[in-house]
Amino acid sequence: MSDQKTALLVIDAQESFRQRSYWDPAEVPFYLERQQALIDGARAVGIPVVRIFHVDDDGPFRLESGHVRTLEELRLEPDVTFHKHRHSALVGSGLDVWLVENGIRRLIVSGIRTEQCCETSTRHASDLGWDVDFVSEATLTFPMTHASGETFDAAAIRNRTELVLAGRFARIVTVEEALERKALAA
C-alpha cells in the first residue's frame, strides 16, 4: 500500500439543511455518530480535516442567514474551511489548489447529501486524479420522490450511490476502513 497524503472532506454538514422542508431526522443520529467518529479518527492519525460549506445567494444557505455553520451536534475544528457555490467542492472554492499545494493525493469523502454534493465531489475528484474513499455511512441524505411518484428512502439512495461509485470513482469504505488504510500506509 503506497503512502499518500490524505485529507478528510466534511462536505456541507451545516445547519442550513435543518431549514429545508425535506429535513428528516430519522437517520441523523447514526450519521452524526459516524461523522464524528470519522472526524475524531482522522484527528487521531494526523489527517487534516477540511470543512466545506455550501453557500447560495438566498435562503438558509446565505452566509447572512446564520445557518451556514457546522451542525450543532458535531465537534469539528477544521484545518481549513472552503465555501462552494456548486455541487462539486472542487469548483471555484479553492479546494483543489489547497489540495495540490499540500501534496494531498487521497481524499476521504463524507457529509451531506450523499447523492448530490458528496457524490459529485467524489466523481470530480476521481476524474482529476485523486484517490477517493467514499464513507457512505458518514453521509446523510433524505427520501426523494421520483417523477413517477415512487419514493426512494435514504437507504435506497445510499445504495444507488455506492453502486455507481464503487470501482469506478471510489472505494466504498466504513469509517474504520478509511482510518485503517491511513494507519497501514503510515
Backbone as a ProteinNet text record, in pm:
[ID]
protein_1_A
[PRIMARY]
MSDQKTALLVIDAQESFRQRSYWDPAEVPFYLERQQALIDGARAVGIPVVRIFHVDDDGPFRLESGHVRTLEELRLEPDVTFHKHRHSALVGSGLDVWLVENGIRRLIVSGIRTEQCCETSTRHASDLGWDVDFVSEATLTFPMTHASGETFDAAAIRNRTELVLAGRFARIVTVEEALERKALAA
[TERTIARY]
85.8	0	89.8	65.9	150.1	111	211.1	187.6	143.6	20.9	-31.9	-77.5	-48.2	-105.8	-255.9	-326.8	-472.1	-537.1	-657.3	-739	-881.9	-946.6	-1088	-1169.7	-1263.5	-1356.8	-1488.2	-1530.7	-1661.8	-1744.9	-1827.4	-1898.9	-2038.7	-2064.9	-2199.8	-2267.3	-2191.4	-2250.1	-2290.8	-2394.5	-2430	-2576.5	-2601.3	-2735.1	-2836.1	-2791	-2880.7	-2983.5	-2942.2	-3032.8	-3152.1	-3134.9	-3248.6	-3362.9	-3333.1	-3432.5	-3509.4	-3469.7	-3535.5	-3654.8	-3756	-3877.3	-3849.3	-3748.1	-3718	-3633	-3589.3	-3509.6	-3586.9	-3523.4	-3584.8	-3489.1	-3525.8	-3433.7	-3411.8	-3480.2	-3475.6	-3333.5	-3250.5	-3116.4	-3007.2	-3047.3	-2950	-2862.9	-2917.3	-2831.4	-2719.5	-2751.6	-2648.8	-2544.8	-2592.4	-2498.6	-2405.7	-2461.7	-2379.2	-2274.9	-2314.1	-2219.6	-2106.1	-2139.4	-2037.8	-1951.3	-2014.1	-1937.4	-1839.7	-1885.7	-1797.8	-1684.5	-1714.5	-1610.1	-1504.5	-1547.4	-1453.8	-1367.6	-1430.4	-1356.2	-1255.6	-1300.8	-1212.3	-1099.9	-1133.4	-1032	-929.9	-974.9	-882.4	-784.3	-836.2	-750.5	-645.9	-689.3	-601.1	-485.2	-507.2	-399.6	-335.3	-365.1	-297.3	-347.3	-471.3	-530.9	-592.9	-555.3	-619.7	-768.8	-847.2	-992.1	-1030.1	-1096.9	-1136.9	-1288.3	-1333.2	-1476.6	-1515.7	-1626	-1675.7	-1821.3	-1852.5	-1989.9	-2045.4	-2173.1	-2242.8	-2302.6	-2280.4	-2330.5	-2405.7	-2527.1	-2609.7	-2644	-2712.3	-2748.1	-2878.1	-2955.7	-3080.1	-3110	-3203.3	-3246	-3145.1	-3159.6	-3076.4	-2931.2	-2897.2	-2759.2	-2685	-2753.4	-2688.3	-2600.3	-2481.8	-2393.6	-2463.3	-2539.9	-2606.6	-2722.2	-2763.5	-2877.3	-2845.3	-2717.1	-2677.3	-2681.7	-2724.8	-2734.8	-2613.8	-2527.8	-2407.1	-2302	-2322.2	-2232.5	-2246.6	-2146.6	-2145.3	-2267.6	-2323	-2433.4	-2396.4	-2489.7	-2458	-2410.4	-2449.8	-2409.2	-2265.8	-2208.1	-2072.8	-1965.8	-1862.1	-1742.1	-1642.7	-1626.7	-1543.8	-1459.7	-1331	-1235.9	-1149.9	-1188.7	-1120.3	-981.8	-901.2	-771.8	-790.8	-895.3	-924.7	-1072.3	-1130.8	-1270.8	-1280.2	-1364.5	-1390.6	-1540	-1576.9	-1716.6	-1732	-1835.9	-1862.8	-2000.5	-2015.8	-2142.7	-2201.5	-2133.5	-2175.8	-2183.6	-2230.8	-2238.6	-2100.2	-2005.8	-1871.1	-1793.6	-1732.2	-1648.9	-1523.5	-1495.2	-1374.2	-1396.4	-1517.7	-1547.2	-1548.7	-1451.1	-1449.8	-1432.2	-1396.6	-1384.2	-1240.4	-1145.1	-1005.2	-955.9	-1045.8	-1008.4	-903.3	-923.8	-828.6	-687.3	-676.5	-545.7	-483	-560.4	-509.9	-461.9	-539.3	-501.1	-367.6	-352.2	-227.2	-111.8	-131.5	-24.8	20.5	-70.2	-38.1	-3	10.1	51.9	-48.4	-175	-279.9	-312.4	-306.1	-337.1	-456.8	-496.7	-610	-711.9	-839.1	-947.7	-1042.2	-1087.5	-1193.7	-1315.1	-1422.3	-1540.8	-1651.3	-1708.9	-1820	-1904.8	-2023.4	-2105.2	-2248.6	-2306.8	-2446.8	-2450.4	-2525.4	-2610.3	-2534.9	-2564.1	-2496.1	-2489.3	-2605.1	-2616.9	-2595.8	-2577.2	-2557.8	-2413.6	-2388.6	-2256	-2146.7	-2177.8	-2075.9	-2042.9	-2146.1	-2122.3	-2056.5	-2105.1	-2050	-1903.8	-1873.4	-1734.2	-1645.1	-1698.2	-1622.9	-1591.3	-1691.8	-1670.5	-1568.7	-1586	-1498	-1354.7	-1337.3	-1202.5	-1137.3	-1211.9	-1158.4	-1116.4	-1201.5	-1169.2	-1044.7	-1018.3	-899.1	-775.4	-791.1	-675.9	-656.4	-746.4	-733.6	-781.9	-723	-764	-871.5	-991	-1103.2	-1161.8	-1179.6	-1255.9	-1386.6	-1498	-1631.2	-1687.8	-1709.2	-1758.1	-1908.5	-1985.4	-2129.2	-2199.1	-2148.5	-2212.7	-2191	-2096.5	-2073.5	-2124.1	-2228.5	-2300.7	-2447.9	-2518	-2660.2	-2737.5	-2852.2	-2944.7	-3086.6	-3181.2	-3321.5	-3405	-3523.3	-3609	-3637.3	-3650.7	-3680.6	-3790.7	-3873.9	-3981.8	-3952.9	-3953.7	-3931.2	-4054.9	-4037.7	-4149.7	-4263.3	-4232.6	-4335.1	-4420.4	-4376.7	-4448.1	-4384.2	-4287.8	-4219.2	-4123.9	-4131.4	-4043.4	-3928	-3809.1	-3688.1	-3642.8	-3626.5	-3580.5	-3429.3	-3377.2	-3235.1	-3146.8	-3185.7	-3105.6	-3096.3	-3206.2	-3205.4	-3116.6	-3121.8	-3038.5	-2891	-2860.8	-2722.5	-2672	-2757	-2718.7	-2691.7	-2775.7	-2757.3	-2628.4	-2599.2	-2476.7	-2354.3	-2357.4	-2246.7	-2230.4	-2341.2	-2338.6	-2266.4	-2299.7	-2242.7	-2101.5	-2062.1	-1926.3	-1824.3	-1865.6	-1773	-1694.8	-1562.8	-1476.8	-1458.8	-1534.8	-1522.4	-1461.5	-1516.8	-1475.3	-1417.5	-1448.2	-1406.5	-1411.4	-1348.8	-1367.3	-1477.2	-1570.3	-1674.9	-1622.8	-1606.6	-1545.8	-1625.5	-1603.2	-1659.2	-1563.9	-1607.4	-1520.2	-1391.9	-1405.1	-1287.6	-1194.8	-1250.5	-1167.1	-1091.6	-1156.1	-1088.8	-971.1	-992.1	-886.1	-778.4	-817.3	-720.5	-627.1	-680.9	-599.7	-490.2	-521.3	-421.1	-316.7	-362.7	-270.4	-175.6	-223.7	-138.3	-37.8	-77.8	10.2	119.4	98.3	193.9	322.1
-117.6	0	123.1	214.4	333.7	435.7	510.6	615.5	741.4	783.2	901.9	999.9	1127	1228.5	1230.4	1231.2	1216.8	1337.6	1371.8	1474	1421.2	1455.4	1424.6	1544.9	1523.5	1628.3	1608.1	1710.5	1711	1812.9	1761.9	1844.5	1879.7	2008.1	2061	2006.8	1972	1927.3	2053	2118.5	2251.8	2264.1	2358.7	2383.9	2424.7	2471.5	2513.6	2406.3	2280	2171.4	2157.4	2191.5	2181.8	2275.3	2373.4	2472.6	2429.1	2317.9	2269.1	2180.1	2182.1	2103.4	1953.3	1910.6	1767.7	1714.5	1802.1	1755.4	1645.1	1530.7	1415.6	1366.7	1379.8	1344.7	1194.7	1110.9	966.6	909.9	948.3	890.3	981	1093.4	1191.3	1137.3	1069.1	1021.9	928.4	832.4	741.6	818.9	908	990.2	1068.6	1135.9	1217.8	1133.1	1014.7	927.1	885.4	847	801.8	919.2	1034.4	1151.7	1193.1	1195	1233.6	1132.8	1004.2	901.2	920.5	959.1	982.7	1106.2	1213.1	1334.9	1306.3	1243.4	1214.4	1119.8	1020.4	925.4	989.5	1078.6	1149.9	1232.2	1301.7	1380.8	1291	1174.4	1083.7	1031	1016.3	965.1	1073.9	1199.3	1310.5	1346.9	1312.8	1351.2	1489.3	1585.4	1716.6	1706.9	1786.1	1788.5	1917.3	1899	2010.2	2025.8	2141.8	2171	2249.7	2206.8	2273.4	2310.2	2436.4	2484.2	2518.4	2484.2	2529.8	2666.3	2759.5	2896.1	2935.7	2988	3039.4	3185.4	3246.4	3387.4	3411.6	3304.7	3325.4	3205.1	3223.1	3115.8	3081.4	2962.2	2923.6	2894	2896.9	2875.9	3007.5	3119.4	3251.5	3265.4	3319	3340.6	3422.1	3523.1	3612.4	3546.3	3428.3	3360.8	3312.4	3294.3	3239.5	3087.4	3023.2	2877.3	2811.4	2890.5	2835	2820.4	2714	2678.9	2529.7	2470.7	2326.5	2282.7	2166.3	2109.8	2113.9	2161.4	2188.6	2066.9	1946.8	1826.3	1782	1832.3	1789.4	1875	1808.6	1877.2	1875.4	1988.9	1997.6	2123.6	2104.9	2215.3	2188.2	2244.5	2210.9	2274.4	2212.5	2271	2386.7	2376.1	2479	2468.3	2581.3	2585.3	2648.1	2589.4	2643.5	2663.5	2761.1	2784.9	2748.5	2673.5	2635.7	2686.2	2705.8	2754	2654.1	2542.1	2437.1	2305	2200.7	2069.7	2013.8	2028.1	1977.3	2073.8	2019.3	2100.2	2150.5	2099.2	2135.7	2246.3	2297.3	2401	2538.3	2619.8	2759.2	2785.4	2683.9	2703.1	2727.7	2690.4	2695.9	2567	2472	2345	2272.6	2267.8	2196.1	2252.5	2384	2448.6	2409.6	2414.7	2379.3	2234.6	2144.1	2002.4	1982.7	2045.8	2033.8	2095.5	2215.6	2283	2201.9	2122.6	2043	1897.6	1866.6	1733	1623.7	1659.1	1561.4	1481.3	1348.3	1261.3	1170.4	1160.2	1074	1155.4	1139.4	1209.1	1108.4	1142	1067	1158.7	1113.6	1197.5	1158.8	1262.8	1247	1373.3	1368.6	1490	1472.6	1583.4	1591.5	1650.5	1608.3	1497.6	1391.4	1267.7	1151.5	1158.2	1173.4	1162.2	1294.5	1400.8	1528.6	1575.3	1655.5	1715.9	1614.4	1512.8	1411.5	1328.7	1279.9	1200.7	1284.1	1405.2	1489.7	1523.9	1556.6	1586.6	1464	1346.4	1221.8	1197.4	1208.6	1186.2	1286.7	1412	1517.4	1493.3	1461.2	1436.2	1318.6	1211.7	1095.2	1131.4	1204.4	1244.9	1332.7	1406.9	1491.9	1417.7	1290.6	1209	1180	1227	1193.9	1051.6	987	856.4	884.6	826.1	864.4	744.8	763.7	671.2	741.5	676.9	731.6	658.8	733.9	674.7	699.5	612.6	637.3	638.8	563	565.9	699.9	779.3	914.2	1018.7	979.1	1074.8	1068	1174.7	1183.2	1229.8	1168.2	1215.7	1196.9	1230.6	1232.4	1164.9	1112.6	1050	1146.6	1087.7	1165.8	1095.1	1173.7	1118.1	1140	1031.2	1032.2	1090.2	1137.6	1192.7	1091.8	962.1	857.1	846.4	912.2	903.7	807.7	727.9	634.1	710.4	679	742.1	647.9	702.9	629	676.9	583.2	622.4	645.8	696	730.4	608.7	492.2	370.9	334.7	346.1	315.5	413.4	538.2	639.7	613.2	579.9	549.3	425.6	321.7	201	231.1	311.7	350	428.6	517.9	596.7	506.4	412.6	316.5	237.8	194.5	115.8	189.6	315.8	388.7	440.3	452.6	499.7	386.9	273.1	163.8	114.6	113.4	59.8	149.6	255.5	349.3	480.7	532.8	663.2	657.9	552.7	548.3	406.3	389.8	272.3	307.9	218	240	174.4	254.8	206.1	252	182.4	224.6	326.2	388	480	408.2	290.7	216.8	179.5	138.8	103.2	223.9	339	460.5	496.3	486	522.1	413	287.7	178.1	189.6	228.3	243.6	346.3	454	555.3	498	426.1	369.5	270.9	189	93.5	161.9	275.8	346.8	424.7	453.4	536.3	463.4
0	0	0	-92.3	-101	4.8	46.7	146.2	71.9	93.3	28.1	133.1	110.1	199.1	177	285.8	285.7	351.5	305.9	372.4	384	494.7	515.3	472.6	380.7	340.4	414.7	487.3	553.6	476.5	386.2	289.1	340.4	353.4	379.6	505.8	607.1	734.4	811.3	760.2	807.8	846.4	934.6	987.6	880.2	766.6	658.3	624.7	630.9	592.7	686.1	812.8	906.4	866	786.4	744.5	620.6	561.2	439.9	474.3	389.3	413.9	410.1	340.1	329.6	445	537.1	651.8	723.1	737.7	802.5	910	1036.7	1144.4	1164.3	1088.9	1112.2	1112.4	1019.3	1008.4	1066.3	1119.1	1168.3	1282.2	1384.1	1492.9	1446.1	1359	1306.9	1226.8	1139.6	1061.3	1153.8	1252.7	1342.2	1415.8	1460	1529.5	1437.1	1313.8	1218.5	1170.1	1146.5	1103.7	1213.3	1338.4	1448.7	1466.6	1453	1464	1355.8	1236.8	1127	1154.3	1200	1233.1	1344.3	1451.3	1564.3	1523.5	1443.9	1397.6	1306.3	1220.2	1131.9	1214.7	1312.8	1402.7	1469.3	1516.9	1591.4	1507	1375.5	1289.1	1203.5	1233.3	1166.6	1028.3	998.8	869.9	884.5	797.5	804.7	773.2	846	829.9	756.2	642.2	556.4	564.4	611.3	619.2	495.1	433.9	313.7	338.2	317.5	331.3	194	172.6	52.6	82.7	-7.3	8.9	-117.1	-98.5	-208.6	-181.9	-278.6	-266.3	-190.2	-165.2	-90.6	-1.8	89.5	177.6	285.6	343.8	457.6	421.8	295.4	253.3	230.4	254.2	250.4	373.1	358	473.6	580.9	539.9	633.7	708.3	664.9	728.4	869.9	898.8	1027.9	1033.2	924.1	919.9	855.1	792.9	730.6	840.1	918.1	1028.6	1051.7	1112.6	1135.9	1215.9	1181.5	1259.1	1406.7	1488.1	1628.9	1705.9	1665.8	1738.8	1708.9	1600.7	1563.5	1629.9	1677.5	1726	1611.4	1548.6	1429.3	1434.3	1446	1437.9	1315.5	1201.5	1076.6	1066.2	982.9	949	851.4	770.9	671.3	633.8	593.7	551.1	413.1	329.4	196.1	178.1	96.2	59.6	-86.6	-115.6	-253.9	-295.7	-425.1	-480.5	-580.3	-598.6	-691.8	-616.5	-683.1	-618.3	-586.4	-677.5	-651.8	-563.5	-459.9	-370.1	-440.7	-558.9	-632.4	-734.8	-746.7	-845.5	-778.5	-810.3	-768.4	-620.4	-542	-397.6	-352.7	-435.4	-396.8	-334.6	-310.4	-250.3	-333.4	-464.1	-549.8	-537.1	-530.8	-516.5	-382.8	-275.1	-142.7	-139.4	-199.4	-201.9	-273.4	-388.7	-464.6	-386.9	-334.3	-258.9	-137.8	-81	37.2	5.1	-123.1	-163.8	-132.2	-120	-87.7	-213.9	-202.6	-316.6	-290.1	-163.5	-127.4	-50.2	-86.1	-19	44.6	163.6	230	227.1	162.4	142.3	240.4	303.7	397.4	391.1	453	463.2	416.7	372.6	330.9	189.1	105.3	78.4	1.3	34.6	-22.2	-173.7	-238.2	-384.1	-457.3	-384.9	-451.8	-434.9	-336.8	-323.6	-291.2	-212.4	-180.6	-304.3	-374.5	-495.3	-604.6	-626.9	-732.3	-704.9	-579.5	-543.3	-562	-530.5	-547.9	-694.4	-779.7	-923.4	-978.8	-941.5	-989.9	-944.3	-816	-762.3	-832.9	-853.5	-922.9	-1064.8	-1135.6	-1272.4	-1278.9	-1171.7	-1167.6	-1116.6	-1080.2	-1043	-895.6	-809.9	-668	-644	-546.9	-496.6	-392.5	-407.1	-322.1	-247.8	-117.2	-34	0.7	-28.7	-2.3	118.7	226.5	351.4	358.3	293	281.7	416.9	515	646.6	716.7	668.6	722.1	623.1	548	464.3	504.7	475.1	509.7	388.4	368.2	266.4	317	233.2	272.8	164.5	198	97.5	-18.1	-136.4	-256.6	-334.5	-401.7	-481.8	-629	-703.7	-848.5	-918.1	-1039.8	-1116.6	-1132.2	-1126.9	-1138.7	-1013.7	-905.5	-779	-680.5	-726.9	-638.3	-546	-417.1	-319.6	-286.8	-286.1	-251.5	-114.6	-21.9	110.8	108	217.9	224.6	200.1	251.1	231.8	83.9	11	-132.3	-208.6	-171.3	-237.1	-207.1	-83.6	-45	-121.4	-131.7	-206.1	-352.3	-412.5	-553	-570.7	-476.6	-483.9	-473.9	-380.2	-368.2	-497.2	-555.2	-678.4	-790.9	-811.4	-925	-899.1	-772.9	-743.1	-731	-676.9	-643.2	-764.3	-749.7	-854	-974.2	-983.4	-1094.6	-1047.5	-939.4	-890.1	-749.2	-674.8	-534.4	-481	-368.9	-285.6	-186.4	-164.7	-64.5	63.8	167.4	290.9	412.5	522.2	650.3	712	819.5	893.6	931.2	988.4	1035.4	920.5	808.2	692.1	638.3	633.1	585.1	675.3	806.3	900.8	906.2	893	893.4	774.3	661.3	540.7	563.6	632.1	664.4	760.6	860.5	959.7	893	798.5	729.1	637.8	581.5	488.1	561.9	688.7	762.4	794.9
[MASK]
++++++++++++++++++++++++++++++++++++++++++++++++++++++++++++++++++++++++++++++++++++++++++++++++++++++++++++++++++++++++++++++++++++++++++++++++++++++++++++++++++++++++++++++++++++++++++

